[in-house]
């Protein structure tokens, strides 16, 4: 006499360490399923936006704490973190911040002049940008180490993009007005990103894209410094490597001055040598920090005493000092280039934020504190908006100067204040002394900072970890190097979006099984060969954060393919597939197309005599399932909180059905 199907089914389950069908588990899983089905509706989008803004303005503040008395204080304390940590500020910290700020200023002054030259602005605008933005950031920023000011990549980005709209050589005033307008839009976008918690937009510039973009930009910046290093009068306004090299070769055939090259290379070797010494011996961290300023002073003195400017050495010449003048009247919101200014401002905002937050977080991790990205975005935005009104161009956090600030032992953002005041004093007293500063020295200072932008080790690590990520890195690098800054960004973002779309359209649908000797642990059968299938039950997990129109049909077809394969492996039709358990743990949201796909899947399964169970739908998912009546169609008895509950229920219900049939 043959063994009854129900008894055979139960014996197989016992051998696989699965609870027997007769186990009374109904109370547990049915009660948990009721919790899931009776959960309240998620808040609407406007309420989530309101909560997000409230958390940005009043973080960790309870409703009862938001009284009229302390509401204003909490707002000001959150907007100006200096009010919070300033209470415990001591003289010992100021001593460290003073030394760090003075060391930082010695590096900042020559770099700011060089970066202004890179941005195709007069030298004083680089120093202006090192006065106001650091002061604003010290009041509003949350990083203790980050050093604010002009940086090479943003300077190149401004000159490369704005020069295509307004030629700085023919109309410098219009070019300068557009730079200030772009800086204003950069600050507006950054502030909005922080206020509305839109930091995810920065993530579209992935780590791989930034590595490639920085590497390509470093090479382009280095090639453009050949103009000052060789004393060339005219260099191509295009930034691609081919055009720059052709322009240099053409200029070398005509008139150039070797004295500039000798002077620039001599001090470049000196600066790199001091950096090598500083890395080998941390006690001499101050040596590479003061080397650029020392180079500027010594080279300026040499040119002045030898009258080298009369023998072909190119010098700065025009250098206007004094306090930052107002540039409010120079902002242009009614011209024909307003749209271009906003577009360039958005690009600058993304690049500047990505660099600053990456720098800030890396040093915050070393110091053991958390850096709030949204607060940083708001601080960067306000400092650039105010900077655009005070003759500054777009500023952000500098990696090289932040490293110097960190090595100098800074304690708080007061080091930025000290640096800003020192630069202001230099503007008031010493700008006339920089008249004879050779451009070759500024070029050598910029060249000395470029090796830190090219990270070959990180590019190799990206290659080892993710080949598609390396393609993003290579695309950004090649786009900047052989095209332009905008092409490099577009290529990187395009490949990144393609990667996201590819993962969304073709998500993985995996079959999972139970781990032996483990309570309710279910894993991928391919990844964990020790996992075993449960007879009569197919458990499928959707590995996609979004179940939507782009992948709904693909997911349904993949699931039905697994169902057909599973049924095909069962020779005995009485012991074929009885229940499909759809694990939606990873699905964060669905749309109407996904719901229609689930309804069609349910109809196909019912026509084959297979029941369908859904496990662990997230808040947004279960709310839309209830609103669309999908829960009513499959029955609320087939919605479960976990895969384990669904397996227990399926075993009990199907075993009872088999016993009744027998």
N, C-alpha and C positions, 0 to 999 in steps of 0.2 A: 504494500500500500504506500502511495507516494506521500511525501510530507506536505501538509497544507501550506499554501503560499505565505500566509501570515506568519506561521511558525518559522518557516525558512527565512523570511524577511527579518524577523526578530533575532534569530540566531546570527545572521550576518552582522546585524548592528551590534550585538554583544561582543562579537569577535573584534570589531573595529573600535571598541571602547566608546560606543555611542549609547545613550540611555535607551532602555527597552521601551517599546511602544506603550506598554501598560503603565508606565511611570506617571503618577499624577502630577503633571507640571502645568496644568491649565491655569491655575490661579496666578502663578508667577508671570508667565508671558502675556496672559490676557490683561492683567492689571497694568503692566508696563505699556502695552499697546494702547490702552485707554488714556494713559498720560500723554502719549504722543498725539493721539487724535484729538484730545481736548485742549491742546496747547493753544494759547491766544494767537491772534493774527500778528504778524510782524509789523513794526511801525512803518508808516508811509515814508516816502523819500524825503519829503519836506521836514518831517520830524527828525529823521536821521541827520539831515544837514544841520538842523538847529542844535541837536545834541553835539555834533562834531564841532560846530563853532563855539558852543559854550565850553566844551572841554579845552579848546584852544585858548580861549580867553580866561577861563577859570578852571584850571586843571585840578583834579582831585578835590573839588569843593562840593560839599554836600548842600542839598537844597536849603536846609535850615541855616547853613552858614552864610548864604547869600542875602544878608540883610543890608539895609541901607547904610549901616554903620561901616561894615567891612567890605562891602561889594566894591567900592571904589579902590580901597587899598589892595584887595586881591587882584583886581584888574591891573593896577599900576605895578604891583610886584611881579605879575606874570609878564607884563609888557617890558618891564625894566628889571631883569634879574639882579642887577647891581644893588637894588634896594634890599634884596634878601641876603646875599652873601656879604654885602658891605657892612652889615651889623657886626660881623666877627672879624673884620679886617684888622690886622695888627701891623705894627711897625716892622717886624721881622719879615713879613711878606712883602712889604713895600720895598725893603732893601733888595730883595731878590728880583722883584718886578722892575725896579729902577735899573739894575745892572742889565737885565734881559732887554729892557726897552732901549737902552743906549746902544747895546750890541746890535739889536735889531735895526735901529736907525742907521748905523754905519753900513749895513748891507742894503737897506731899503733905498737910501738916497741915490746911489749910483744906478741901482736896478730900475728905479722909477724913471730916471732920466732916459735910460736905454729903452724901456718899454714904451715911453711916450714917442720916442723916435720910431719904434716899430709900428706904433699906431698912427704914424704920420701926423703927429701933433707936435707943437712946440714943447721944449723940455719941461717948462714950468707946469704943464698940465699933468705930467706924471707925478710931480711933487704935490700938486693940489690934491690928487687922488689918494695920496698917502697922509693927508691931514684930516679931512672931514669924515670919510667913510670909517676909518679906524675908531674915531671918537664915538660915532653913532653905534657901531657894533659893540664897543666896550660897554655901552649902556644897555643894549638890547640883546646881545648874543649870549649864548650859554656855554660856549667853549672857552676853556681857560688858556689854551695854547695857540689857537689859530691866529695867524698874522694876516691882517687885511691890507690890501693895496692892489695896484695893477699887476697883472700877470702876463706872461708871454703869449699864451694861447688865446686869451680874450683880446689882447692887443692885435694879434694877427687876424683874428676873426673880424674885428671891426674894420681894420684897414682893407682886408680882402673883399669884404661885402659892400662897404660904403663907397669905396673907390670906384665900383662899377656904376654907381648912381651919380656921385659927384666927384669930380677930379680934384684932389687936394692941391695939385700943382697950379691949376688955372684959377680955382676959386676956393682958397683956403677958408675963408669966412663961412661960406655955405657948407663946406665939409665939416667945419667945427660945429656949426649949428645942428647938423644932422647927427653928429656924434653925441651931443648932449640930449637930443630928442630920443635917440636909440637907448641911451642910458636911462632916461626917464621911463620908457616902456619896459626896459629890463627890470627895473625896480618894481613897477606896477605888477608885472607878471609874477615875479618872485613873491611879493607880498600876498597876492591872491592865492598862489600855490600853498603858502603857509596858513593863511586864514581859513581856507576851505579844505585843508588837508588833502591837497592834490599832489602829494609827493610821489605818488605812483607814476606820474607823467615823467619824472626824472628817470625812473627805472627802465623806460623804453630805450634809453641809452645804456645798454648793458655794460657790465664790467669789461667784456671782451671788446666791445665797440670803443670804449674809452681808451683801452690799452692801445688799440690800433690807431685811433684818432690822434692820441698824444704822440705816438711814435712818428707818424707821418708829419704832424705839425712841427715837431722838433727839427726834423730834417729840412722842412721848408723854411723855418725861421733861421736855421743855421746858414742856408744858402743865401738868404736875403741879407745876412750880416756881411757877406762878401763886399757889399757896396761900401760899407764903412771901413772894412778891414783892408781893402785894396785902394781906397780913395777914388772909387768910380763915381762919376757924376750922375749918370743915368742908368737905371736898372728897370727891367720889365715890370710893369704893374701887375702882371699875371703871377700867380703863386705856384703854378705847377712846375715840377723840377725841370722839365725839358725847356720851357720858356726862360726860366731863370738862368740855366746853364748856357743857353744860346746867347742870352743878353750879356753874361759875364765874358764869354769868349769874344764876342763882338767888341766889348769895351776894352778888353786887354789888347786887342789889335790896334786900338787907337791910343788914347792917353790915359795912363794911370801912374800912380806914384808909389814906388816900392817902399819909401820911408814909412808910409802908413802901415804896410804889411809887417815890416820889421818891428815897429813900435807896438802894434796890436798883438802880434804873436809872442813878443817878449813878455808882456804883462799877462797874456793868457796862460803861458807856461808857469808864471809866478803864481797866479790864482789857483791853477790846478794843483800845483805843488803844495800850497798851503792847505788845500782841501785834503790831500793825501795825508799830510802830517796830522791834521785834525782828526781824521778817521782812525789813524794808527794810535794816537794818544788823545784820549778824551780831555785831558787837562788843558790841551791847546785848542779847545772848541772855538775859542774867540778868534783864533788866527785866521781861519777861512772867512769868518764873518767880517773882519775889518780889512781883509785883503782888497776887496773891490774899492772901498773908499780910499785906502792908501794908494791904490793904483791911480785913481782919479786925481788925487792931490799931487802925487809925484809926477805923473805925465803932464798935468797942467803946468806945473812949475818948469818942467823941462822945455815945453813948447814956448812958454813965456820968455824964458831966459835965452833960448837959442833962436827965437823968432822963426820957428819952424813953419808957421802958417804961410810964410812968404816963399817957402820951398816945396809947396804941394801938400802939406799936412792939413787935412780937413778938420776944422774945429767947430764947436757948437755956435759961437758968436752970439746970436740974439738969445737973451735969457732974461725974462721979466720976473722980478721978484715981488714980494709983498704978500699980504693976506689974500686968501681965495676971493676973487671978485664974484659978484652975483652974475648968474647966467640965465636968470628967469626970462629975461627979454629975448634970449637967443633960442628958446624952445619954439619949434615950428610945428603947430598943430593944424595949420590951414593950407599948407603947401601941397604940391602935387606928389611929394614923396612920403606922405603920411603913412600910406599902406606899407611901403617898403621899410619905413622906420619901425613900424609895429612888428613886421615879420622878422627883421634882423634882431629886434629886441627880444622876441620870443626865443630865437636860437641862442642868443647870448645868455638869456636867463637859464636855459637848460644846461648849457655847457658850464657856466659859472657855478651853478648850484651843485652839479655833479662833482666838480673838482673840489669845491669847498666842503661839502658834506663828507666826501671820501677822506679828505685830509683830516677834518675835525674828528670823525669817528675813529680813525686809526690811532690818533694820539689819545683820545678819550679812553679807548680800550686799554692802553698802556697805563694810564693813570687810574683806571678802575671806576669810572663813572659813565653814566648813560648820556648821550647827546640827543636831544629832541630835534629830529629833522624838521618838523613843521615849524618849531620856534626859530630854528636857524634860517629857514626860508623867509619867514616874516622879517627877521632882523636884517638879512641881506637885502630884502626888498626896500625897507625903509631907508637903509643907508644909501642905496643907489638912487632912490627918488630924491633924497635931500642932496646927494652928491651932484645930481644933474642940475640942481639949482645953484650950485656953488662951483661951477667950472671944473667938475670932475667927470671922468669917463668911467665906464663900468669897472667896478672893483670886486674882488672875491678873495678867497683864502689862497695863499701861496704855500706850496709844499716846501720849497727850499727855505723860505723865511720862517715858516712854522717850525721846521726842524731846528733852525738856529735858536728860535725862541724857547723851544723845549730844552735844548742842550744848555742854554744859558740859565736855566733854573727858574723860569717864570712860574708864578703861583696863581695869578688871576689875569683877567683881561686888562688890568692896569698897565701891563707892559705895552699894550697898544696905545694907551693914552700917553705914556712917556715917549714912545716912538713918534706919535703924532705931534706932540709939542716940540720935540727935537727937530723934526722936519720943518715945522713952522718957523722956528728960530733960524734955521738955515735959509729959508725963503726970505726972511726979513733982513738977514745980515750978510750972507755969504754968496748970494747968487752972482754978484758981479765978479767974484773970483773964479767962477766957472766959465767965463767967457772963452778962455783959451783951452778948454777941455777938448782933447782930440776925439773925433768920432770913432776912431779905431779902438779906443779904450772902451767906449760904450758897447761896441760890437763884441769885444773880447769878454766883457762881463756877461752879456747875454749868452754867448757861446759856452761859457763856463757853467751856466745853469741848465743847459739843454740835456746833458747826459742823464740827469734825473728823470727826464720825461720819456726816455727810451728804455723800456723794461723788457729785455730779451728773455729773462728767466720766466717772467709771468706769461709771455707769449708761448714759450715752450710748455709751461704747465697747462695752459688752455688747450694746446694741441693734444697733450696726453689725456686730458679729461674728457673733452667734448670736441669732436672734429667740426661739427656744425658751428659751434661757438668760435672756433678758430677761423672759419670762413667769414664770420662777421668781423673778426679782428683784422683779417687780411683785406677784406673789402673796404673797411674804413681807412686802413693804412694806404692802400693803393689809390683809393678815391682822392684822398688829400694830396698824395704825392704826385699823381699824374693828372689829376683834374683840378679840383679846387676844394676849399674848405667845405662849401655847401654840398658838393658832390660826394665828398667823403662821408658827411653826416647822412645824406640821403641814402647812400649805399648801405651804411651800417643799420639805419632805421628800417630800410626796406627789407634787408635780409632778416632782421630781428622780427619784423611783422610777419614775414613769410614763415619763419619758424613757429611763431604763435599760431598762425592760421593752419599750418600743416598739422600741428598737434591737436588743434580744435577739430579739424575736418576728419582726421584719421586717428581718433583716440583708441587707446588699447582697451579691449574687453577681455578680461582674464577669467579663467575658471579657477575657483578656489576649493580647497578641501580641508578636512579637519586634521589637526596635528594630534597624533596619538598621545595618550597619557596627559592631556592638557584640557582643562575645562573651557569649552567655548572659544577655542583659538582656531581661527580659520585663515589659511594663507594660500598664496599662489602655488598651484600644483607644479608649475615648471621651475619656479625658484626654490621650492622646498619639495624635493622628491619624496620625502618621508610623509608628506600629507596624503591622505587617502580620500577617495570619493565615498559618498554615502549612496547606497543603492536606491534607485528610484528618484533621487533628488539631484538636480543640477544647480549649483551655486555659481552665479556670475557677478563679477564686480565691474562697474564702469569706472575707468580711470580717467576722468575728465572733470575739471572743476565746473564746466558749463555744459549742460545738455540742451542744445538749441538747434535752430534751423540748419546751421552749417554741418552738424554731425548727426542729426536725429535719424535719418534713413540709414546712414552707415552703421550706427550702433544697433539699430533694429536688425539689419541684415546680418551683422556679425553674431548677434545673439541667436537668431534663427539657424544660422550655420552650425553653431555649437549644439543646438537642440537636435538638428538632423543627424549630426555625427554621433551624439549620445544615443539617440534612438536606434541608429544603425548598428551600434555595437551590442545592442541587446537582442539576442536571437529569440528569446522567449518573449512574446508580446505581452504576456500577463505580468512580466516583471520589467516592463519598459519604463520610460521616464514618466513620473507622476506629478512632480512639482518642480517648477522653476523658481528659484529664489534670486531676486534681483537686488544685489547689494548696492545702495546708492550713497554710501558713506562719503565718497569723495566728491559727489555732485553738490555744488553750492547753490546752483540756481538752474531753473528750466524756463522754457517759453512754451507758447501754444503749439508750435511745431513738434516739440519733444513730447508734449502730452498726447497729441494725435498719433505719434509714433508708438507710444506706450499702449494706447487704445487698440491700434492695429495689431501690435504684438500680442495683446491679451486675446483678441479675437482668433488669431492664428493658433495660439496655444489651446484655447478652448475647443477649437475644431479638431484638435488632435487628442483631446481628453486630458490635457495637462493644465493643472492649476498654476496660478502665478501669485507669488508673494513678493512684497516690497519691504526692504528693511532699511532702517535708519535714514529716512529722508530728512534733510535739514529743514530749518524753519521756513525759509522761502519756498522750498520745494513742496512740503506738506500743505502749506497754505494755498498754493496754486492748484495742487491736486484736489483739495476739498472744494475750492471755488469752481473748478471745471467739472465737478461731479465724478471725477475719475475714481475716487475712493468708493463711491456708491456702486460704480460699475463692477469693480473687482471684489467689493465686499470689505467692510471694515475689519472683518476677521482675518484678512490677508495682509494687513499692515502691521509690521513688527518693529520693535526698538532695536533689535540686534539680530545678527545671523543665527546665533545660538537659539534665540527664542523661536525664530522661523523654522529651524530644523526640528526642534522639539515638537512644535505644533504640527508640522508636516508629518512627522513620524507617527504621532498619536492619531491624527485624523485619517491618514491613509491606511494605517494598520487596522483601525476599526472598520474602515470601508471594506478592506479585504476580508476581514473576519465575517462581516455581514454577508458578503457575496458568497462565502463558503457555506 
